[in-house]
């Protein structure tokens, strides 16, 4: 784990704005971990906000709903942050709105009904992995500890912080629902020490005992990267290690991001599917950073055409996500997805990143939060010896970027790891 410059000002202190009336939406069918969703509309169909437009494509998959009312004008391949063209449903928005009213009898809803609501709302993990939430809320083993992740350790991004500052009570209502589903013995709200005001608000709500929760406490963690990773968070909060090749439930834990808890609240209380989210737009190429509620499927280019965002200089780099784990984009024609927490626009000179020979300094080993041997992956991938990658537990790598960040030889280790994971044979 490493210390990195946070660069979270001034976006940490900027109240959220809204841009919820886009002209056109490009809604990809691939917005989550697992099987791509299957379109259930056709060109020419007219949809209302919240209508189902794509169904789950498999067991690990998620529904997709119309973020706005309008006409389906195309279903075609479009730009996707995975840097491949992906099928997307194109909606010409008509400006219509849907009013969401409070659901009756919320407190009486049984576990089965709650899971059904969450599954039918298309909710995925909003901390980055975008794993379908209804599956994660059905663990095959008992859970004794629920951890809500408010760390947001990626530099620049302020989405989760603003959500905690402005919608904390709603987040706690979402935590109530999660607790009812998994029945943990303890609930921990994990947050980094650099979020002082949010810490105060969290402790106040815990101490008031206003919400129906198990034994609850906050854990204030050091501001280091990648503190927000599930396995790192579990160890920091509970000193429990998740075994290699295993998942958090194997350590009796379940981790959910604060934005996911908020989405669960909206789905259960208002029958509102996941069709919009708070996104942080920042970087020195912008006139000013902003935190904005946007509809999924909104193109970055529309935000600039509508003067919601403005460049003071042409950016030398556009990143979907943060600087450590984000993906470099080549234009503004990319849509905002369910899992898009932030976009970074940088005007800094491009650093010479030409790879040079490894000097065997072992910095990649020292900084790896998973205690792996990152350089071995690069060596094996270069030689196309993919069959040996599993021997070094490549599946345990969380692709946090610590190894590449500290490498004096500028070896793009994470890129080699991504290639390795694609071609490595799976363990039986």
Secondary structure, DSSP 8 states (H G I E B T S, - for coil): -B------TTGGG---EEE---SEEEEES--SSSS--EE---TT-EE-TT-EEEE--SSS---EE-SS-EEEEEEEEE--TTSS-EEEEEEEE----------TTGGG--HHHHHHHHHHTT-B-TTTT--BHHHHTS-SS---EEEEE----SSS--HHHHHHHHHHHHHHHHHHHHHHHH--SEEEEEEETT-HHHHHHHHHHHHHT-S--SEEEEEEE---BTTTSHHHHHHHHH-----TT--GGGGTEEEEEHHHHHHHHHHHHH---S-EEEEEEE-TTBSS-EEEEEETT-BHHHHHHTTSS-BSS--SEEEES-TTT-EEESSS--B--TT--EEEEE-S--------------HHHHH-TT---HHHHHHHHHTT-GGGGGGGTGGG----SHHHHT-TT---HHHHHHHHHHHS----
